[in-house]
Amino acid sequence: MVRTPRSEGVAAPAPRPPRAAAAPLDHALLNHLLGYSLARAAIATRAAFDAAIGQPLKLRPVEFTILVLLLGNDDVTPKMLSAALAIQPPNLSFLVDRLHDAGWVTRVRSREDRRSQHVRLTPRGAELARRAHRISQSMEDEALRVLSAAERALLFEMLSKVARGA
C-alpha cells in the first residue's frame, strides 16, 4: 500500500475561496475597428452555425457557402468561387476535392470552352444545400433578436456596401 500524506495524518490544504466574477473588459479602445466588432459578433453567429448546420450536417462554413453559391448559380467555375470567397485557387481546389469526395459536387467540362470546368451540385449535394439553406434562414434569429427588422435590414445593407467597396 502506498502511503499518502493524508493517510499519515497530514491535513489537506484549505480549499481556495471562490473567485469573484471578473469585471467585463472595457472595449472602448477597439470599438472604432469594424473588424473587431465583426469578430465579436461572429462569436454568436459561429455558435449558431455550428449548432444548426455545422454539427448536424457535418459542414464547415466555407463548405456551406460553396454549396449554397452553387445552388443559386449556374455554370460556376473554380475561378469564380475563388474570387467570391477570396480563396487562393490551390486552397479552393482542395475544398472542391473534399466536396467531390463527399459526393456533393462534380466537375464538368464547359461546352463553350473545353479548357474550362464548371463545378456543379450532384442531386445529393443539391438536397443538402437546400436543407442547409432552409436552416440558415432562421439560425441567427437568437443573435439578431436585439435588433428590430429595420435595424437588421440596415445592418445587412451597410455590410454589403463595405464588402462591395473593399
N, C-alpha and C positions, 0 to 999 in steps of 0.2 A: 504494500500500500504506500502511495506517495503522500507525504505529509505536506500540507499547505499551511501558511501562516494562520489561517482561520482555524484549522484543526488543532493548532498548537496554542490556542487561546489568544491570538493576536486579534485585536479589534479591526474590523473592516473600516476603510476611510469613510468619513461622514459624507452623505450624499450632497452633491452641489445644489445650491438653491436654483430654482428655475430662472432662466434668463428672461429679462424683461423684453417685450416685443420691441424690435428695432424700429426707431422712428423712420418714416419714409424719407428717401433721399430727395434733396432739392434738385430738380432737373432744369432750373432756370438758365444755367449757362449753356445748355444744349437745345433749348426749345426753339431756337432760331433755325435749326437744321431740319430740313424736310426729311432727310434720310433717317435721322434719329427718331423723329415722330413716326415715320413709316415702319421702322424696325420695332418700335414699341407696339404699334397697332398690329403688326404681323404676328406678335406672340399669341394674341387671341385668335386671329384668323387661321394661323397654322394649327393651333389646337383643334379648332372647329373642323378643319380639313381632315386632320388625322383621324378624328373620331367618326366623321361622317363618310369619308371616302378612303383615306389612306389605309387604315386598318381593315375595314370591312371588304374593300375591293382590291386591296394589296396594290395600290397605285401611289407613286410618288407625285408631288405636284407637277413636275415637268412632264411626266408621262400623261397625267390627266390633261394637261394643257395641249399636248400634241394630239391626243385622241380627239379632243373637242374641236381643235382647229381643223383637223381632217374631217370631222363630222360636218362642219359648217362651210367647207370649201372644197371645190373640185380641182383636180389637176394640180395638186400641191407638190412642188419639187423640194428636195432637201435644201436647196439654196434659199427658197422662200421661208422654210421653217427656221433655218439658221438666222436669217435676217430678223424674223418676227420675234425670236426668243433670245437674240444676241448670244448665240451659242456658236462656238467655232465648229467648222464642218467636221473635223475628226470626232469631236465630242457628240455632235448630233448623229453622226453615223453609228456610233456606239449605242446611243439611245434607240435609234430606229432598229438596229440589230436586236436589241432586247425586246422591243415591241413585236418584231417579226418572230423571234423565237417563242414568244408567248402566244403566237397565233392571232395577234390583233391587227397587224398591218401586213401589207405586201408591197413589193416594189414592182412597178410596171413600166416598161419602156414607153416613151412618148411616141405617138403615131406621127406627130409633126416633126420631131427632131429625135432621131434614133439615138443620139448621144445623151439625151436627157432621160431621167427617170421621174416617175411620179410615185409618191407614197400614198397608198390608199388603205382604207379600213377594210378588213375582212368582215364577213357577216357577224362573226363573233365579236370583233373589235367594235363594229358599229353598235351592236346591242350594249356592250359595256360602256361605250361613250355616251349613248342615250341615257342609260341608267345613271351614270356618274353626273351627267349634266342635270338631270332631274333633281338629284340630291343636292347639287351645288346651288340650286336656285333658292334654297332656304337655309343652308348650313351656317351662314354667317348672321342670321337674324338675331341671335343672342348677343353677339358682339356689337351689332349695329342698333340695338334697342334704345340706346341713349340718344339716337338721332331721330328727328322727325323724317317723314317721307321726303319733304322738300330738302332737308339738310343732306340726306343720303344722295339724292339726285345731284345736288350741288357738289358734294364731295367727289362723286364719280366724274362729273363734268370737269372739275378743276384738275383732278389727277390725269384725266385724258389729255387735257391741254398741256400739262407738264410733260407727259410721255411723248406727245407729238412734237413738242418743241425741243426735245433732247437730241 
